[in-house]
Amino acid sequence: MATDKSAPLYHPETLAIRAGRETSPYGEHSQGLFLTSSFTFDTAAEAAALFLGEQEGYTYSRFTNPTVDAFQQRLAAMEGGERAIAAASGMAAIQAVMMACLKAGDHIVASQSLFGSTTNLFIGTLAKFGIDTTFVDGGDLEAWQQARRPETRLFYLETPSNPLTDVFDIKAIADIAHQGEVLLVVDNCFCSPALQQPLALGADLVVHSATKYLDGHGRVLGGAVVGRSELIEPIYLHVRSAGPTLSAFNAWVLLSGLETLHLRMEKQCANALELAAWLESHPAVERVYYPGLPSHPQHALALAQQKAGGAVVSFVVKGGREAAWRVVDSVQLISRTANLGDVKSTITHPASTTHARITPEARANAGIVEGLLRVAVGLEHVDDLKRDLLHGFVA
Ligand SMILES: *Cc1c(COP(=O)(O)O)cnc(C)c1O
């Protein structure tokens, strides 16, 4: 069945539920799950036409599957992009971008506030293949400008950053990238398309860890890249030959996740804002990092670029590691886990977990102090979250 080509006329909430819907000849109303590795052909000639791309259809699930297609089309519509390609995880998506867009001798400029595995991909794997990365303070526009070389092909950033929720100016950085032939890639994991659409602000490609807010329930790993068709085509070809493919089952789970994305984000952001304001007024707390608070250094930029402050709140408790660990160990409701994007709230001590393997100096430079805690706020009643945190506060 054809996808509704008038989809862009609809509001984002509608696209999240309707875009990319495909119905088999049975006419099922829910999304069909096509758990099949391959598809059969009526004739040898049909097989030949399908493999040559002369005829549209499905051949083999490493690169064509109706359930994965539905997820790709829906996410592309939600990000305002022409085309999306799904991948097995967020890291598989990011890796596919690098493999498809870069070659030995190319150069990347990246914000220094990145997901740890992304940094490791740049300084480990890519460096090994002759692709060099310069890390800059993402908020310093001059630094992006100065780090660019003739061989720079790609700018890379995440906004808001993890865990301190720094907000970077996508449009301004896109403008700098586009003074040359540089692609701007934005990891939109923390906001999701419900809050921020980097392509509309000038980014060339958006990458996602679908594992987080797109699923929203901490069930499956998944990833995706969205952008213009001509940029997605080589990434698709890479996924087709290298195989970091999203499974049909995971795509099916993610499709149902997308249906509630807007509702979840709206409520989780409201909870986060209320929790952040309460934390800011609590005597046990030294400092709160949340883009939705007027005290956040990029509050105005966040309001211009995002629909809300997001659902991640970081804060520093007085008393260093001992006080921070007391909070982590005292919670009875909030989950002690490093994941985020779930409807269940989670708490992490970044200095001893996600950021433990960098040097103490690098940690200090990044502002990851011993008293810092990160809460990814979920859908529980916010009063229950406050009461839970109070178990560990001494003040
Ligand atoms: C989790 C995460 C990733 C990696 O995604 P996986 O699905 O775990 O591979 C990339 N970027 C950000 C910002 C993340 O939070």
The ligand as an SDF file (V2000), in Angstrom:
LIG
                    3D

 15 15  0  0  0  0  0  0  0  0999 V2000
   23.1220    6.3770   23.9380 C   0  0  0  0  0  0  0  0  0  0  0  0
   23.6320    7.4260   23.0470 C   0  0  0  0  0  0  0  0  0  0  0  0
   24.2840    7.0990   21.8410 C   0  0  0  0  0  0  0  0  0  0  0  0
   24.5590    5.6760   21.4200 C   0  0  0  0  0  0  0  0  0  0  0  0
   23.3950    4.9720   21.1870 O   0  0  0  0  0  0  0  0  0  0  0  0
   23.2870    3.3710   21.3160 P   0  0  0  0  0  0  0  0  0  0  0  0
   21.9090    3.1090   20.8420 O   0  0  0  0  0  0  0  0  0  0  0  0
   23.5190    3.0230   22.7480 O   0  0  0  0  0  0  0  0  0  0  0  0
   24.3330    2.7930   20.4250 O   0  0  0  0  0  0  0  0  0  0  0  0
   24.6950    8.1330   21.0340 C   0  0  0  0  0  0  0  0  0  0  0  0
   24.5100    9.4250   21.3830 N   0  0  0  0  0  0  0  0  0  0  0  0
   23.9040    9.7800   22.5420 C   0  0  0  0  0  0  0  0  0  0  0  0
   23.7330   11.2160   22.8680 C   0  0  0  0  0  0  0  0  0  0  0  0
   23.4420    8.7930   23.4130 C   0  0  0  0  0  0  0  0  0  0  0  0
   22.8620    9.1450   24.5660 O   0  0  0  0  0  0  0  0  0  0  0  0
  1  2  1  0
  2  3  1  0
  2 14  2  0
  3  4  1  0
  3 10  2  0
  4  5  1  0
  5  6  1  0
  6  7  2  0
  6  8  1  0
  6  9  1  0
 10 11  1  0
 11 12  2  0
 12 13  1  0
 12 14  1  0
 14 15  1  0
M  END
$$$$
